[in-house]
Amino acid sequence: MKQEYDFSKGERGKFYNKDAELNFPVYFDPKILLFNPLPCLNVLNTLPISK
């Protein structure tokens, strides 16, 4: 890595998109899903995900 980077010609917000939707993957251990799958799925349905 460089000691210092020059951002003087950078453009603020160039890649910003206010309508972007982030979908983070949720991974469960297979043992948990085998033990009690329905409550896990119910939790996934209640996550606050913007649509």
Rosetta constraint file for C-alpha pairs under 8 A:
AtomPair CA 21 CA 50 HARMONIC 7.21 0.50
AtomPair CA 21 CA 51 HARMONIC 7.94 0.50
AtomPair CA 28 CA 32 HARMONIC 6.71 0.50
AtomPair CA 28 CA 33 HARMONIC 6.91 0.50
AtomPair CA 29 CA 33 HARMONIC 6.76 0.50
AtomPair CA 30 CA 34 HARMONIC 6.18 0.50
AtomPair CA 31 CA 35 HARMONIC 6.07 0.50
AtomPair CA 32 CA 36 HARMONIC 6.26 0.50
AtomPair CA 32 CA 37 HARMONIC 7.15 0.50
AtomPair CA 33 CA 37 HARMONIC 4.45 0.50
AtomPair CA 33 CA 40 HARMONIC 7.13 0.50
AtomPair CA 36 CA 40 HARMONIC 7.07 0.50
AtomPair CA 37 CA 41 HARMONIC 6.41 0.50
AtomPair CA 38 CA 42 HARMONIC 6.22 0.50
AtomPair CA 39 CA 43 HARMONIC 6.19 0.50
AtomPair CA 40 CA 44 HARMONIC 6.45 0.50
AtomPair CA 41 CA 45 HARMONIC 6.44 0.50
AtomPair CA 42 CA 46 HARMONIC 6.58 0.50
AtomPair CA 43 CA 47 HARMONIC 6.62 0.50
